[in-house]
């Protein structure tokens, strides 16, 4: 039976779920965000027992859970400016319970001596001499410590990519550069997807990349079209995904069972189905979205949201409530609606025939042709 972490805190009972005052209260926003995050991490812990230990998949999932717990602990500490001390203690208790849940889950299939998860009250962190490779590390020390913050998603994926390189001679990003036309890197021997430092390419991941969906990252792309629909459909979603520093590009990110972190995008379009979406420092970006929780933006402007196109909703077999238009702007605390985002009018959305006949790899269209049909190049160009 799955156990749930009790959060000993309740939002203001005098506010209805849709009260505009709730939207302007950072304590209420953080409570909803914390609830969504801790529920997602619990789901990842519950999934551990169903994941094979072969090929490091289970260790990848443990690393993802550890990163999520550490990041959320840091965010609880950062929220101290507006969250009362009593509520801070309540959140800390919930984090402690989450760590204990992880201990219990790993104890069922791992020798006890190998795992020593510790709360942030640990008195001694491991010395530099005793630290091991990040992919092999199974200890959890100083959760939420300002002295040992967790790597962000993009950095973690870079580490994963580097470690993958040690077990496989295949350089998939080099392979992408050497191919012509629509690039289709297999990622068949990789454990995660990492695509970076490309300009003007059309990349479509084939079904063989479904073996590498433990995590994904797209970094430093410009004037690119990237489609990850195929490997993340039919029950093989990414566990987590990071998009960072992308300009004038169309990203069809596919299906993500956990969080998506989108940072530093400009003049681009993202299509994704995810449990959670958090967007930082983005400008002039359209998000076609299916999201099981409230999307969150911070330090963003000119953001437009639309529901996931039916073409992709069908391919990804997406079900459940879609909260694509329930966006929380964590940097807008006034009662009136945030000026930093809005819904994309239906007559401004990309037509269905463009998704089906152009974006999916028409041999007669170049990458720039597709970007023009999507409205990224030309009228939208800055």
TORMI-552245 format. One record per residue: x, y, z of N, C-alpha, C in turn; residue in three letters. Coordinates in pm, whole numbers, padded with zeros to 5 digits, always signed. Example, Ala and Ser with C-alpha at 12.3 -4.5 7.8 and 13.67 -1.06 7.14 Angstrom:
% residues 2
+01319-00569+00780+01230-00450+00780+01320-00330+00780Ala
+01285-00225+00708+01367-00106+00714+01290+00003+00787Ser
This chain:
% residues 382
+00085-00120+00000+00000+00000+00000+00088+00125+00000Unk
+00053+00225-00085+00129+00348-00090+00095+00434+00031Unk
+00198+00491+00092+00177+00580+00205+00191+00724+00160Unk
+00118+00812+00222+00121+00952+00188+00183+01032+00302Unk
+00260+01133+00265+00323+01220+00364+00221+01324+00409Unk
+00200+01333+00538+00108+01432+00592+00179+01565+00606Unk
+00122+01670+00548+00176+01804+00560+00093+01879+00664Unk
+00146+01900+00785+00067+01958+00895+00049+02109+00879Unk
-00015+02147+00771-00035+02287+00741-00153+02296+00646Unk
-00234+02397+00662-00347+02416+00572-00348+02559+00521Unk
-00386+02578+00392-00402+02714+00344-00518+02783+00415Unk
-00527+02911+00399-00629+02992+00467-00769+02936+00439Unk
-00841+02891+00541-00973+02830+00518-01078+02930+00473Unk
-01049+03060+00488-01146+03161+00448-01141+03192+00299Unk
-01043+03130+00229-01029+03155+00086-01081+03035+00009Unk
-01156+03063-00097-01198+02955-00186-01082+02918-00277Unk
-01088+02800-00341-00978+02758-00426-00947+02853-00539Unk
-01045+02935-00580-01023+03025-00693-01024+03171-00649Unk
-01012+03197-00520-01015+03335-00470-00891+03409-00518Unk
-00909+03530-00574-00796+03608-00625-00699+03646-00517Unk
-00747+03655-00391-00654+03688-00282-00555+03575-00259Unk
-00600+03452-00280-00511+03337-00264-00398+03344-00366Unk
-00432+03387-00486-00331+03396-00591-00224+03497-00557Unk
-00255+03597-00474-00159+03701-00442-00082+03672-00314Unk
-00115+03565-00244-00051+03533-00118+00062+03433-00142Unk
+00188+03474-00122+00300+03382-00150+00297+03258-00062Unk
+00242+03268+00061+00235+03149+00148+00144+03044+00085Unk
+00029+03090+00030-00065+02997-00032-00003+02937-00159Unk
+00066+03020-00237+00130+02971-00359+00232+02864-00325Unk
+00312+02891-00222+00418+02796-00187+00357+02666-00135Unk
+00249+02678-00058+00183+02557-00008+00140+02469-00124Unk
+00074+02526-00226+00028+02447-00340+00146+02387-00415Unk
+00252+02468-00431+00371+02418-00499+00434+02303-00421Unk
+00447+02319-00289+00508+02216-00205+00426+02086-00213Unk
+00294+02100-00208+00207+01983-00219+00233+01907-00348Unk
+00239+01981-00459+00259+01916-00589+00395+01848-00596Unk
+00499+01917-00545+00634+01861-00552+00648+01737-00466Unk
+00596+01742-00344+00614+01629-00253+00532+01509-00300Unk
+00418+01535-00363+00339+01426-00420+00413+01359-00534Unk
+00480+01440-00617+00557+01384-00729+00673+01300-00680Unk
+00743+01348-00577+00857+01272-00523+00809+01142-00460Unk
+00695+01148-00390+00639+01024-00333+00611+00923-00443Unk
+00558+00972-00556+00530+00881-00667+00656+00816-00721Unk
+00765+00894-00726+00892+00839-00773+00945+00733-00676Unk
+00928+00757-00546+00972+00658-00446+00889+00531-00459Unk
+00757+00547-00476+00670+00430-00490+00705+00349-00615Unk
+00759+00418-00718+00793+00348-00843+00923+00270-00832Unk
+01003+00293-00728+01134+00229-00718+01125+00077-00725Unk
+01026+00022-00658+01015-00124-00651+00985-00186-00786Unk
+00932-00106-00879+00895-00161-01010+01004-00141-01114Unk
+01112-00072-01078+01218-00042-01173+01328-00146-01163Unk
+01375-00193-01276+01483-00292-01278+01613-00231-01230Unk
+01691-00313-01156+01823-00267-01113+01926-00283-01224Unk
+01891-00351-01332+01986-00374-01441+02011-00244-01515Unk
+02138-00218-01547+02174-00101-01626+02169+00030-01550Unk
+02155+00022-01419+02159+00145-01340+02031+00224-01339Unk
+01921+00167-01390+01796+00243-01397+01745+00279-01257Unk
+01757+00182-01164+01708+00210-01030+01794+00317-00963Unk
+01927+00311-00984+02015+00413-00926+01984+00551-00985Unk
+01953+00556-01115+01914+00683-01176+01791+00740-01108Unk
+01694+00653-01079+01571+00699-01013+01600+00747-00872Unk
+01687+00674-00800+01725+00718-00665+01793+00854-00670Unk
+01883+00872-00768+01951+01002-00782+01850+01113-00807Unk
+01749+01084-00889+01646+01185-00918+01568+01220-00792Unk
+01534+01118-00712+01462+01142-00587+01546+01224-00490Unk
+01674+01188-00478+01764+01263-00389+01774+01409-00431Unk
+01787+01431-00561+01794+01569-00610+01667+01645-00580Unk
+01551+01578-00597+01423+01643-00569+01407+01679-00423Unk
+01446+01588-00333+01435+01616-00190+01527+01730-00150Unk
+01650+01726-00199+01746+01832-00164+01702+01968-00217Unk
+01655+01970-00344+01608+02096-00402+01490+02151-00325Unk
+01393+02063-00291+01274+02109-00220+01310+02158-00081Unk
+01406+02093-00016+01451+02139+00116+01512+02278+00107Unk
+01592+02301+00004+01650+02434-00016+01542+02539-00039Unk
+01439+02501-00115+01332+02597-00144+01251+02629-00019Unk
+01236+02530+00071+01170+02557+00199+01251+02660+00277Unk
+01383+02645+00278+01468+02742+00347+01459+02880+00283Unk
+01458+02883+00149+01449+03011+00078+01316+03081+00104Unk
+01211+03003+00133+01078+03061+00156+01066+03123+00295Unk
+01172+03118+00373+01168+03172+00509+01136+03320+00516Unk
+01154+03391+00403+01124+03535+00402+00975+03563+00418Unk
+00890+03469+00376+00746+03495+00382+00665+03381+00446Unk
+00730+03269+00478+00661+03159+00546+00693+03165+00695Unk
+00591+03171+00782+00614+03179+00927+00696+03060+00979Unk
+00760+03081+01094+00846+02978+01151+00769+02849+01177Unk
+00644+02861+01224+00566+02740+01252+00546+02658+01126Unk
+00512+02725+01016+00491+02653+00890+00622+02596+00838Unk
+00732+02668+00859+00864+02615+00820+00891+02482+00889Unk
+00859+02476+01019+00879+02351+01092+00791+02240+01036Unk
+00669+02277+00998+00578+02177+00941+00633+02122+00809Unk
+00684+02210+00727+00743+02166+00602+00865+02078+00628Unk
+00946+02115+00725+01066+02036+00757+01027+01896+00805Unk
+00919+01887+00884+00871+01757+00929+00828+01671+00810Unk
+00764+01734+00714+00721+01661+00595+00843+01612+00516Unk
+00947+01693+00508+01068+01652+00438+01137+01536+00510Unk
+01137+01541+00643+01196+01432+00721+01119+01302+00695Unk
+00986+01311+00691+00905+01192+00665+00932+01137+00525Unk
+00956+01228+00431+00984+01186+00294+01117+01112+00287Unk
+01217+01161+00361+01347+01093+00367+01332+00954+00428Unk
+01252+00943+00533+01230+00813+00596+01158+00718+00500Unk
+01067+00771+00421+00997+00688+00323+01096+00633+00221Unk
+01192+00717+00179+01294+00672+00085+01380+00563+00148Unk
+01418+00581+00275+01495+00479+00346+01421+00346+00347Unk
+01292+00351+00379+01212+00229+00386+01204+00161+00250Unk
+01188+00242+00144+01175+00186+00010+01303+00118-00034Unk
+01418+00182-00010+01544+00123-00055+01584+00004+00030Unk
+01541+00000+00156+01576-00111+00244+01519-00243+00195Unk
+01411-00236+00116+01344-00358+00073+01420-00432-00037Unk
+01511-00361-00105+01584-00430-00212+01733-00402-00213Unk
+01784-00334-00109+01925-00298-00104+01984-00340+00029Unk
+02106-00396+00031+02171-00425+00159+02177-00302+00246Unk
+02136-00315+00370+02119-00201+00459+02246-00119+00474Unk
+02363-00186+00475+02487-00115+00501+02524-00019+00390Unk
+02469-00038+00269+02507+00049+00159+02436+00183+00162Unk
+02325+00194+00232+02245+00316+00230+02243+00379+00368Unk
+02282+00505+00372+02280+00579+00497+02224+00717+00471Unk
+02094+00722+00446+02031+00850+00421+02021+00927+00551Unk
+02065+01050+00550+02065+01132+00671+01990+01261+00647Unk
+01929+01311+00752+01859+01438+00742+01960+01550+00753Unk
+01912+01674+00737+02006+01785+00735+02064+01816+00873Unk
+02025+01740+00974+02083+01758+01105+02214+01682+01120Unk
+02255+01610+01012+02380+01537+01018+02492+01630+01058Unk
+02579+01582+01148+02682+01669+01203+02807+01672+01117Unk
+02825+01572+01030+02947+01568+00953+02918+01525+00811Unk
+02959+01607+00715+02942+01574+00575+03063+01494+00530Unk
+03052+01414+00424+03165+01337+00379+03278+01427+00332Unk
+03401+01387+00360+03516+01465+00318+03539+01449+00170Unk
+03622+01536+00113+03649+01531-00030+03712+01397-00068Unk
+03793+01341+00026+03861+01216-00005+03764+01099-00015Unk
+03651+01107+00055+03560+00994+00058+03446+01007-00041Unk
+03435+01121-00110+03327+01138-00206+03352+01050-00328Unk
+03243+00998-00385+03253+00909-00498+03182+00971-00616Unk
+03190+00903-00728+03124+00948-00849+02976+00975-00822Unk
+02919+01088-00873+02780+01123-00843+02681+01013-00878Unk
+02707+00936-00983+02611+00831-01021+02618+00713-00925Unk
+02729+00697-00851+02740+00587-00757+02705+00629-00615Unk
+02690+00760-00592+02667+00806-00456+02527+00765-00410Unk
+02517+00704-00290+02388+00665-00237+02363+00724-00100Unk
+02455+00806-00048+02431+00871+00080+02360+01002+00059Unk
+02290+01049+00160+02210+01170+00149+02238+01254+00271Unk
+02335+01346+00261+02378+01425+00375+02344+01571+00355Unk
+02317+01640+00465+02295+01785+00463+02186+01825+00365Unk
+02071+01763+00371+01960+01804+00286+01926+01949+00314Unk
+01923+02029+00209+01887+02168+00225+02001+02256+00272Unk
+02122+02204+00281+02234+02284+00329+02275+02385+00224Unk
+02297+02507+00265+02343+02610+00173+02487+02583+00131Unk
+02561+02504+00211+02699+02476+00180+02712+02363+00077Unk
+02608+02288+00056+02617+02178-00040+02490+02169-00122Unk
+02458+02273-00201+02336+02272-00281+02341+02166-00390Unk
+02225+02114-00424+02220+02011-00528+02242+02075-00664Unk
+02304+01998-00756+02321+02047-00892+02185+02065-00957Unk
+02173+02167-01042+02045+02183-01110+02031+02075-01216Unk
+01911+02067-01272+01881+01955-01362+01975+01949-01481Unk
+02007+02065-01538+02094+02065-01655+02233+02013-01620Unk
+02287+02054-01505+02420+02008-01465+02420+01859-01436Unk
+02315+01811-01371+02306+01668-01342+02303+01588-01471Unk
+02229+01639-01570+02223+01566-01695+02357+01569-01768Unk
+02432+01678-01754+02564+01683-01813+02655+01578-01751Unk
+02644+01562-01618+02722+01459-01549+02680+01321-01598Unk
+02550+01300-01610+02502+01171-01659+02555+01143-01799Unk
+02554+01246-01884+02603+01228-02020+02751+01192-02020Unk
+02828+01258-01932+02971+01228-01924+02994+01084-01877Unk
+02914+01040-01782+02927+00903-01733+02884+00802-01838Unk
+02782+00839-01915+02742+00750-02023+02855+00731-02122Unk
+02932+00838-02143+03041+00832-02240+03148+00732-02198Unk
+03160+00709-02067+03260+00615-02019+03218+00471-02043Unk
+03089+00447-02060+03042+00311-02083+03006+00287-02229Unk
+03008+00391-02309+02976+00375-02450+03068+00462-02532Unk
+03122+00407-02640+03212+00485-02725+03134+00576-02818Unk
+03005+00567-02816+02921+00643-02908+02902+00785-02858Unk
+02939+00883-02940+02913+01024-02910+02792+01066-02993Unk
+02675+01067-02928+02553+01090-03004+02540+01232-03055Unk
+02595+01330-02984+02590+01466-03035+02680+01483-03157Unk
+02794+01415-03158+02879+01416-03277+02810+01346-03392Unk
+02737+01240-03359+02662+01167-03460+02556+01258-03524Unk
+02493+01340-03442+02392+01433-03492+02454+01529-03594Unk
+02574+01580-03563+02640+01674-03654+02678+01608-03786Unk
+02712+01480-03783+02760+01413-03903+02647+01368-03994Unk
+02526+01352-03939+02413+01311-04022+02367+01426-04110Unk
+02287+01395-04210+02229+01498-04297+02078+01487-04293Unk
+02010+01592-04340+01865+01591-04338+01811+01592-04196Unk
+01702+01517-04172+01647+01506-04038+01734+01411-03956Unk
+01793+01461-03849+01882+01380-03767+01802+01288-03676Unk
+01846+01160-03667+01777+01063-03583+01877+00983-03500Unk
+01939+01048-03401+02035+00976-03316+01965+00868-03236Unk
+02024+00748-03228+01953+00635-03167+01951+00641-03015Unk
+02058+00690-02952+02073+00687-02806+02047+00546-02751Unk
+02075+00444-02830+02041+00308-02792+02126+00253-02678Unk
+02249+00307-02661+02336+00261-02553+02349+00362-02439Unk
+02266+00465-02442+02273+00570-02339+02165+00546-02235Unk
+02189+00602-02116+02090+00593-02008+02005+00719-01997Unk
+02050+00828-02059+01973+00951-02057+01996+01024-02189Unk
+01906+01115-02219+01915+01195-02341+01980+01328-02307Unk
+02086+01363-02379+02148+01494-02362+02185+01548-02500Unk
+02116+01654-02541+02139+01716-02672+02180+01860-02648Unk
+02293+01903-02704+02343+02035-02671+02429+02093-02784Unk
+02437+02226-02785+02529+02301-02873+02504+02274-03021Unk
+02378+02295-03066+02347+02277-03208+02275+02400-03261Unk
+02293+02426-03390+02226+02538-03456+02171+02491-03589Unk
+02043+02523-03615+01984+02499-03746+01958+02354-03780Unk
+01937+02267-03680+01916+02125-03707+01772+02082-03677Unk
+01727+01980-03750+01599+01914-03722+01632+01776-03667Unk
+01597+01753-03541+01632+01629-03470+01503+01558-03429Unk
+01489+01433-03470+01374+01352-03431+01427+01224-03367Unk
+01396+01202-03240+01444+01083-03172+01360+00961-03214Unk
+01427+00851-03251+01355+00729-03289+01314+00648-03167Unk
+01248+00536-03192+01198+00453-03081+01311+00393-02998Unk
+01431+00375-03057+01543+00319-02981+01584+00407-02864Unk
+01552+00536-02871+01588+00628-02763+01502+00606-02639Unk
+01399+00523-02647+01315+00497-02530+01392+00428-02419Unk
+01507+00367-02451+01591+00305-02349+01663+00410-02264Unk
+01664+00534-02311+01742+00639-02244+01655+00746-02182Unk
+01531+00713-02148+01439+00815-02099+01438+00828-01947Unk
+01547+00784-01879+01552+00807-01734+01555+00956-01704Unk
+01616+01035-01792+01613+01180-01780+01650+01239-01915Unk
+01626+01368-01931+01659+01431-02058+01700+01576-02038Unk
+01787+01625-02127+01823+01767-02123+01853+01817-02263Unk
+01802+01935-02293+01833+02006-02417+01895+02139-02376Unk
+02015+02168-02425+02089+02286-02380+02159+02354-02497Unk
+02155+02486-02498+02229+02567-02596+02192+02531-02740Unk
+02066+02549-02774+02017+02525-02909+01966+02655-02969Unk
+01985+02670-03100+01934+02789-03169+01886+02749-03308Unk
+01767+02798-03344+01704+02768-03473+01699+02618-03498Unk
+01653+02544-03398+01642+02398-03409+01497+02353-03396Unk
+01468+02238-03453+01343+02167-03430+01380+02033-03368Unk
+01331+02007-03248+01360+01881-03178+01228+01814-03142Unk
+01212+01689-03185+01089+01614-03159+01123+01487-03083Unk
+01075+01477-02959+01102+01359-02875+00973+01282-02846Unk
+00876+01292-02936+00746+01228-02917+00756+01076-02915Unk
+00826+01020-03014+00825+00874-03033+00877+00797-02912Unk
+00998+00828-02860+01049+00747-02748+00974+00767-02617Unk
+00900+00877-02602+00831+00902-02475+00684+00866-02481Unk
+00638+00810-02592+00499+00765-02601+00491+00618-02564Unk
+00371+00566-02559+00347+00424-02531+00409+00379-02398Unk
+00395+00464-02294+00435+00422-02160+00581+00434-02127Unk
+00659+00513-02203+00801+00531-02173+00837+00679-02161Unk
+00776+00752-02066+00804+00895-02054+00939+00921-01988Unk
+00989+01043-02005+01105+01087-01928+01068+01092-01780Unk
+01164+01059-01693+01143+01079-01550+01150+01227-01515Unk
+01234+01300-01583+01248+01445-01565+01313+01504-01688Unk
+01294+01635-01709+01346+01699-01829+01389+01841-01797Unk
+01503+01882-01854+01551+02020-01839+01576+02080-01976Unk
+01517+02197-02001+01542+02275-02123+01611+02403-02081Unk
+01725+02435-02143+01801+02550-02097+01872+02620-02213Unk
+01863+02754-02215+01935+02837-02310+01903+02796-02455Unk
+01778+02815-02492+01731+02778-02626+01666+02901-02690Unk
+01702+02928-02816+01651+03044-02888+01593+03003-03023Unk
+01484+03070-03061+01423+03054-03193+01411+02907-03232Unk
+01355+02828-03145+01346+02684-03169+01206+02632-03136Unk
+01177+02516-03195+01052+02444-03169+01089+02312-03101Unk
+01044+02295-02977+01077+02177-02899+00949+02099-02869Unk
+00937+01981-02930+00827+01891-02896+00887+01792-02797Unk
+00864+01819-02669+00937+01748-02562+00876+01614-02525Unk
+00760+01583-02577+00700+01454-02548+00636+01447-02411Unk
+00646+01330-02348+00577+01302-02222+00680+01291-02109Unk
+00653+01359-01997+00742+01358-01881+00659+01320-01759Unk
+00697+01213-01691+00619+01168-01576+00644+01252-01452Unk
+00757+01323-01448+00793+01407-01334+00799+01554-01371Unk
+00897+01626-01317+00905+01770-01339+00978+01808-01468Unk
+00937+01920-01525+01007+01983-01637+01056+02119-01590Unk
+01186+02146-01608+01244+02276-01574+01285+02344-01704Unk
+01227+02462-01728+01252+02537-01851+01318+02669-01812Unk
+01440+02691-01857+01518+02807-01813+01586+02875-01932Unk
+01570+03006-01938+01645+03085-02035+01605+03063-02180Unk
+01476+03041-02208+01430+03027-02346+01382+03161-02400Unk
+01404+03184-02529+01360+03308-02595+01302+03275-02732Unk
+01193+03343-02765+01133+03335-02898+01123+03190-02946Unk
+01060+03106-02867+01054+02963-02897+00915+02909-02866Unk
+00893+02784-02905+00768+02713-02878+00803+02579-02815Unk
+00733+02544-02706+00753+02417-02638+00620+02343-02633Unk
+00624+02214-02666+00507+02127-02658+00542+02015-02562Unk
+00466+01999-02453+00503+01898-02353+00382+01857-02270Unk
+00381+01730-02229+00286+01679-02131+00365+01637-02009Unk
+00331+01691-01891+00413+01666-01772+00329+01672-01646Unk
+00387+01618-01539+00323+01628-01409+00338+01768-01351Unk
+00458+01826-01368+00485+01961-01318+00571+02035-01419Unk
+00550+02166-01427+00631+02250-01515+00670+02376-01438Unk
+00800+02405-01436+00849+02526-01372+00937+02602-01472Unk
+00907+02729-01491+00967+02806-01599+01038+02929-01540Unk
+01166+02945-01575+01247+03054-01520+01308+03138-01633Unk
+01308+03268-01616+01386+03359-01698+01364+03336-01848Unk
+01239+03326-01887+01204+03305-02028+01128+03426-02081Unk
+01140+03448-02212+01073+03562-02276+01023+03523-02413Unk
+00898+03562-02443+00839+03541-02574+00838+03392-02610Unk
+00773+03312-02526+00768+03168-02546+00623+03121-02540Unk
+00585+03038-02637+00454+02975-02637+00468+02833-02582Unk
+00382+02798-02486+00386+02666-02425+00254+02594-02456Unk
+00260+02488-02536+00144+02402-02560+00155+02289-02459Unk
+00058+02282-02367+00084+02209-02244-00032+02120-02199Unk
+00005+02003-02147-00084+01926-02060-00010+01911-01928Unk
-00068+01963-01819+00001+01964-01691-00096+01923-01580Unk
-00052+01829-01496-00138+01779-01389-00142+01872-01268Unk
-00058+01975-01267-00057+02072-01157-00045+02212-01215Unk
-00048+02313-01128-00037+02450-01176+00103+02476-01232Unk
+00115+02519-01357+00246+02560-01407+00295+02682-01327Unk
+00426+02692-01309+00486+02800-01232+00584+02876-01319Unk
+00574+03010-01317+00672+03093-01386+00739+03185-01286Unk
+00865+03218-01313+00942+03311-01231+01034+03392-01322Unk
+01032+03523-01307+01119+03611-01386+01098+03591-01535Unk
+00973+03580-01576+00940+03559-01717+00855+03675-01769Unk
+00849+03686-01901+00763+03786-01965+00719+03735-02101Unk
+00604+03786-02146+00550+03752-02279+00534+03601-02295Unk
+00484+03536-02191+00459+03392-02197+00313+03368-02238Unk
+00293+03274-02328+00158+03241-02375+00137+03090-02361Unk
+00020+03051-02312-00009+02910-02286-00130+02864-02366Unk
-00122+02740-02412-00233+02678-02486-00237+02530-02449Unk
-00352+02464-02466-00358+02320-02436-00278+02239-02537Unk
-00235+02122-02496-00161+02032-02583-00243+02002-02708Unk
-00183+02016-02827-00257+01984-02950-00308+01841-02948Unk
-00425+01820-03000-00487+01687-03000-00398+01584-03070Unk
-00325+01626-03171-00236+01537-03244-00136+01470-03150Unk
-00080+01551-03056+00019+01496-02963-00047+01432-02841Unk
-00161+01484-02799-00232+01423-02687-00267+01279-02719Unk
-00303+01252-02845-00337+01117-02887-00213+01029-02896Unk
-00105+01082-02951+00019+01005-02965+00076+00967-02829Unk
+00069+01062-02734+00129+01040-02602+00034+00972-02505Unk
-00089+00947-02550-00191+00882-02467-00210+00956-02335Unk
-00223+01088-02343-00236+01173-02225-00379+01168-02173Unk
-00393+01151-02042-00525+01150-01979-00521+01233-01851Unk
-00635+01255-01789-00641+01327-01663-00664+01476-01682Unk
-00683+01544-01569-00712+01687-01571-00593+01765-01625Unk
-00623+01865-01707-00520+01952-01763-00533+02092-01705Unk
-00431+02136-01630-00433+02268-01567-00342+02366-01641Unk
-00341+02357-01773-00251+02436-01856-00268+02587-01837Unk
-00387+02632-01802-00413+02775-01789-00422+02822-01644Unk
-00382+02739-01547-00384+02776-01406-00242+02815-01362Unk
-00186+02913-01429-00044+02948-01411-00025+03034-01286Unk
+00075+03001-01207+00115+03082-01091+00244+03156-01124Unk
+00240+03288-01111+00360+03371-01129+00415+03402-00991Unk
+00526+03337-00953+00579+03352-00818+00643+03488-00795Unk
+00663+03566-00899+00720+03699-00881+00615+03809-00897Unk
+00487+03771-00903+00379+03869-00915+00285+03848-00797Unk
+00294+03936-00698+00221+03917-00573+00099+04007-00560Unk
+00068+04084-00664-00049+04171-00659-00176+04092-00687Unk
-00289+04150-00649-00417+04079-00664-00462+04071-00810Unk
-00427+04170-00893-00467+04166-01033-00384+04063-01110Unk
-00435+04016-01223-00365+03912-01300-00224+03955-01340Unk
-00136+03859-01346+00002+03886-01386+00007+03930-01533Unk
+00085+04035-01562+00101+04077-01702+00204+03993-01777Unk
+00264+03898-01709+00376+03824-01768+00333+03700-01846Unk
+00204+03665-01837+00157+03550-01913+00011+03568-01951Unk
-00030+03493-02050-00170+03493-02092-00198+03367-02172Unk
-00324+03347-02211-00358+03232-02295-00341+03270-02441Unk
-00294+03177-02519-00273+03200-02662-00408+03188-02733Unk
-00455+03297-02798-00585+03291-02867-00589+03178-02969Unk
-00707+03119-02985-00719+03004-03074-00676+03037-03217Unk
-00704+03160-03263-00667+03194-03401-00517+03220-03417Unk
-00444+03222-03306-00300+03239-03311-00225+03107-03291Unk
-00298+03002-03263-00235+02873-03238-00197+02805-03370Unk
-00095+02722-03365-00049+02652-03485-00158+02556-03532Unk
-00196+02561-03660-00304+02475-03711-00265+02327-03705Unk
-00366+02242-03698-00343+02097-03687-00265+02043-03805Unk
-00290+02096-03926-00222+02041-04043-00073+02072-04042Unk
-00032+02181-03973+00111+02211-03962+00179+02110-03871Unk
+00113+02077-03758+00170+01976-03669+00184+01842-03742Unk
+00080+01804-03815+00077+01670-03874+00161+01658-04000Unk
+00164+01763-04084+00226+01751-04216+00359+01823-04232Unk
+00389+01916-04143+00514+01992-04157+00614+01960-04047Unk
+00568+01970-03922+00658+01951-03809+00709+01808-03802Unk
+00630+01713-03847+00668+01572-03836+00773+01527-03937Unk
+00833+01621-04008+00947+01583-04091+00918+01571-04239Unk
+00851+01669-04296+00829+01669-04440+00963+01680-04512Unk
+00995+01587-04603+01126+01590-04670+01148+01713-04754Unk
+01041+01782-04790+01056+01899-04877+01080+02028-04798Unk
+01076+02021-04663+01089+02141-04582+01222+02140-04507Unk
+01289+02254-04508+01410+02271-04428+01370+02305-04285Unk
+01469+02305-04196+01441+02343-04057+01385+02483-04050Unk
+01444+02575-04124+01395+02714-04123+01253+02723-04180Unk
+01222+02640-04280+01086+02639-04334+00985+02601-04226Unk
+01019+02500-04146+00928+02457-04039+00914+02566-03934Unk
+01025+02630-03899+01021+02738-03800+00939+02856-03850Unk
+00943+02881-03982+00860+02989-04037+00712+02950-04032Unk
+00680+02826-04063+00540+02781-04057+00486+02786-03914Unk
+00576+02765-03818+00536+02772-03676+00532+02916-03626Unk
+00577+03012-03708+00573+03152-03669+00691+03195-03586Unk
+00795+03112-03575+00910+03147-03494+01004+03237-03571Unk
+01031+03202-03694+01112+03290-03780+01018+03378-03860Unk
+01063+03495-03897+00980+03586-03973+00912+03686-03883Unk
+00779+03673-03868+00701+03772-03791+00742+03780-03646Unk
+00781+03663-03586+00815+03664-03445+00960+03698-03419Unk
+01043+03693-03523+01187+03710-03503+01216+03845-03441Unk
+01310+03847-03345+01344+03971-03277+01487+04010-03307Unk
